[in-house]
Amino acid sequence: MNFRLFYVFLFLWLSSFSQEKKQNILFIGVDDLRPLINSYGYDQMITPNIDKLAREGVQFNQAYTNVAVCGASRASILTGVRGNNSRFYRYYSRADEDLPKAVTLAKLFRKNGYKTASLGKIYHNSRDNIDEWDIHKSFQNFTGYQNPKSIKSIKDRNERHPSNGKLKGPAFEYANVSDDAYNDGKLTDYAIKTLSNFKKSGDPFFLAVGYISTHLPFIQPQKYGDLYSDDDIVYSNLRDIPINAPSRANHQWSELRNAYLDIPQNGPVSAQMEKDLIKSYYASVSYMDAMLGKLINALDDLDLRENTTIVFWSDHGFFLGEHGFWCKHHTFQEAIHVPLIVSSPGMKSNVKSDALVEYVDIYPTISELAGLNPPDYIHGKSFVQLLKNPNLDFKDQIYSRYQFREVVQDKEYSYHEILYYPETRKNKYGAKTHVSGTKIIVTQKMLFDMKNDKNQSINISHYPENKNIVEKYSRKLKNMRDFSENKIFIK
């Protein structure tokens, strides 16, 4: 009888201990990844590990970034605050400059007893809020070319970026090397060692791992290129901006034009370059997928999975020739529609949600899963309810932007406005920026029917029958713009 009582008390004590154990967070970000993934319906893609993660959690089919450029998007995600015309605006935006007193995700977890680690590209600038991490390793070697032909070409041609003077390199390469010869392979090995150390110490952790593989240049081991044949490549049928689109809807994709060899300064890329770019983007996705699988397998092997929430996200999407564009920097679908998968203990698995979700919603969601109270000034809304019941309605619309472009979108329409700022100032980087609190003028509009024209091929904003729709969505966009422009007060 005494032994029975002992085991009953032991069980109750262990159960109590288990309930008090803090929820770990594995926060996996990817650069420039649109939902070009098998689990999202793109059958040509070889992404077995992302597919597996989707089966183990909830995949959000209609998730959207709030700013379609890296620095601004990441600052917004990590603070839970929307960008506006002067905050989280450009690729080099920093959270510690634009919102210096913000309680970021890492700060919130750290002050609640977690060990925090940033490995790879989490913030765009590796020095941004660097003091909030117990462990910090940047792992951002974007141009770590391995193929001798690439290295020789860079040296021999000696072509330089017109603005920053950096040597241009190939936009893609394959090399007969191991996975850990490139940046993301090294990053994964270090992340696994970090997980192992957390296992040994028993510390609860917020581990952020940021992959760069799907960012230009698309460089990876040869075996990932061998996964794809020419027949796998899907080309866009939209070779120009939408019919009836205003001129300022155009996009110069200067990131590709200015930094890489054999890319024209004007006009489209060659047919061969288009094929090579798309194929190498696919290969980069598959390389990243393999590293993701290796990382999550290590989490499983260390018996950490049952108490760890995995959040898989990308900072924004990427054009692959749609509308004649490459790269990001827009409010069209290819730039703002992003992958989001959450696998959390006790929540639903192997389900997909069509609810509209924004990236500012990640902050309060992770906080709630960990039992933490986020600051009251953040702009997001927790979607934990969707992890329990993915079929629920969540938001009526999403809001996104890129510099002078803004969009409000629901399941019926995507409405865009192009802005003009009469009063500007030069920031410390020499770029013109809107003066906060001054007038903003809407110069051009676009409206797309998201039920019948998901590819956004025809701007229907000027059709007389759509006048009331344009007015309705213009009010929605102005309301969100005004809300985002409000000053944030942080205690």
Secondary structure, 3 states (H helix, E strand, C coil): CHHHHHHHHHHHHHHHHHHHCCCEEEEEEECCCCCCCHHHCCCCCCCHHHHHHHHCCEEEEEEECCECCHHHHHHHHHHCCCCCCCCCCCCCCCHHHHCCCCCCHHHHHHHCCCEEEEEECCCCCCCCCHHHCCEEECCCCCCCCCCHHHHHHHHHHCCECCCCCCECECCEEEECCCHHHCHHHHHHHHHHHHHHHHHHHCCCEEEEEEECCCCCCEEEEHHHHCCCCHHHCCCCCCCCCCECCCHHHCCCCHHHHHHECCCCCCCCCCHHHHHHHHHHHHHHHHHHHHHHHHHHHHHHHCCCHHHEEEEEEECCCCEECHHHCEECCCCCHHHHEECEEEECCCCCCCEEEEEEEEHHHHHHHHHHHCCCCCCCCCCCCCCHHHHHCCCCCCCCCEEEEECCEEEEECCCEEEEEEEECCCEEECCCCCEEECCCCCCEEEEEEEEECCCCCCCCECCCCCHHHHHHHHHHHHHHHHHHHHHHCCCCCC
